[in-house]
Amino acid sequence: MLVETASLFLAARLLHEHSESPLHRLQREPGLGLDNVRLRRVLAYIEDHLTEEITVSDLASIACLSVFHFTRAFAASTGAPPHCYVKGRRLERAKKLLTAGKLSLSEIAFDCQFSSQSSFTRAFRRATGVTPATYKRTIR
């Protein structure tokens, strides 16, 4: 009876692992990262709220996951933890604002949710290798 049960379990496991069913693929994706619907919803929220404070718990609640599970799934899906991803998107927004040339550096810093112009300058230099002022001059 043990051998029969083990062989049935093995057959079921092999069939499940080697199945080409779309249902099979959908069941495995959430373990690796966020499913497409949740990821799109979170990324859209981030883009819409870049000028506001965004917390990981806000993003986790949008994805309907705990903070721990959301952080791991988001990093698996995007290749970066949520705070790094948001910071990167804010720096990209800052580049666009610098290119437009209508705002001062301090206005751009506060618009992109940096606590001060100096923290913005440090983060920008780490990300791009140049200061915001140098970036602004080279764009023109």
C-alpha positions in Angstrom: 0.0 0.0 0.0 2.9 2.4 0.8 4.5 1.7 -2.6 1.2 2.2 -4.4 0.6 5.6 -2.7 4.2 6.7 -3.3 3.9 5.8 -7.0 0.6 7.7 -7.3 2.1 10.7 -5.6 5.1 10.6 -7.9 3.0 10.4 -11.0 0.8 13.3 -9.9 3.9 15.4 -9.0 5.5 14.7 -12.4 2.3 15.5 -14.2 2.0 18.7 -12.3 5.6 19.8 -12.9 5.7 19.1 -16.6 2.2 20.3 -17.4 2.0 23.1 -20.0 -1.3 24.4 -18.7 -1.6 28.2 -18.3 -3.2 27.5 -14.9 0.0 25.8 -13.8 2.1 28.8 -14.8 -0.2 31.3 -13.0 0.1 29.3 -9.8 3.9 29.4 -9.8 4.3 33.2 -10.6 3.2 34.6 -7.3 5.9 32.6 -5.5 8.6 34.2 -7.7 7.3 37.8 -7.6 4.2 39.9 -7.9 1.6 38.8 -10.5 1.1 41.2 -13.4 -2.1 42.8 -12.1 -0.6 43.6 -8.7 2.7 44.8 -10.2 0.9 47.1 -12.6 -1.3 48.5 -9.8 1.7 49.2 -7.6 3.8 50.8 -10.3 0.9 53.0 -11.4 0.4 54.1 -7.8 4.1 54.9 -7.5 4.1 57.0 -10.8 0.9 58.8 -9.7 2.3 59.7 -6.2 6.0 60.5 -6.8 5.5 64.0 -5.4 4.0 62.6 -2.2 5.3 60.4 0.6 5.1 56.7 -0.4 5.6 54.1 2.3 6.2 50.4 1.8 3.1 49.7 3.9 1.0 51.8 1.4 2.4 49.8 -1.5 1.9 46.5 0.4 -1.8 47.4 1.1 -2.3 48.2 -2.6 -0.9 44.8 -3.5 -3.0 43.2 -0.7 0.1 41.5 0.9 2.0 41.9 4.2 4.9 44.2 4.1 7.4 41.3 4.4 5.9 39.4 1.5 5.3 42.4 -0.6 9.0 43.6 -0.2 10.3 40.2 -1.3 7.9 39.8 -4.2 8.5 43.4 -5.4 12.2 42.9 -5.4 11.9 39.6 -7.3 9.7 41.3 -9.9 11.6 44.5 -10.4 15.1 43.7 -9.3 15.1 46.4 -6.6 13.6 46.8 -3.2 10.6 49.2 -3.1 12.4 52.1 -1.5 15.2 51.9 -4.1 12.8 51.6 -6.9 10.8 54.7 -5.7 14.1 56.6 -5.2 15.2 55.7 -8.8 11.8 56.9 -10.2 12.1 60.2 -8.3 15.6 60.7 -9.6 14.3 60.1 -13.2 11.6 62.7 -12.5 14.3 65.1 -11.3 16.2 64.6 -14.5 13.2 65.6 -16.5 12.6 68.6 -14.3 16.2 69.6 -14.6 16.0 69.3 -18.4 12.9 71.5 -18.5 14.8 74.1 -16.6 11.8 75.9 -15.0 12.4 75.0 -11.4 15.3 75.7 -9.0 17.3 72.9 -7.6 15.7 73.3 -4.2 12.2 73.2 -5.7 13.1 70.1 -7.6 14.5 68.5 -4.4 11.3 69.1 -2.5 9.1 68.2 -5.4 10.9 64.8 -5.6 10.5 64.3 -1.8 14.1 64.8 -0.7 14.4 66.4 2.7 16.9 69.1 1.5 18.8 70.2 -1.6 22.0 68.7 -0.2 20.4 65.2 0.3 19.1 65.5 -3.3 22.5 66.5 -4.6 24.1 63.5 -2.8 21.6 61.0 -4.1 21.8 62.5 -7.6 25.6 62.3 -7.6 25.6 58.7 -6.4 23.1 57.7 -9.1 24.5 59.7 -12.1 28.1 60.6 -11.1 27.5 64.3 -11.5 25.7 66.9 -9.4 22.3 68.2 -10.5 23.8 71.6 -11.4 26.4 70.0 -13.6 23.7 67.8 -15.2 21.6 70.9 -15.8 24.5 72.7 -17.5 25.4 69.8 -19.7 21.9 69.3 -21.0 21.6 72.8 -22.3 
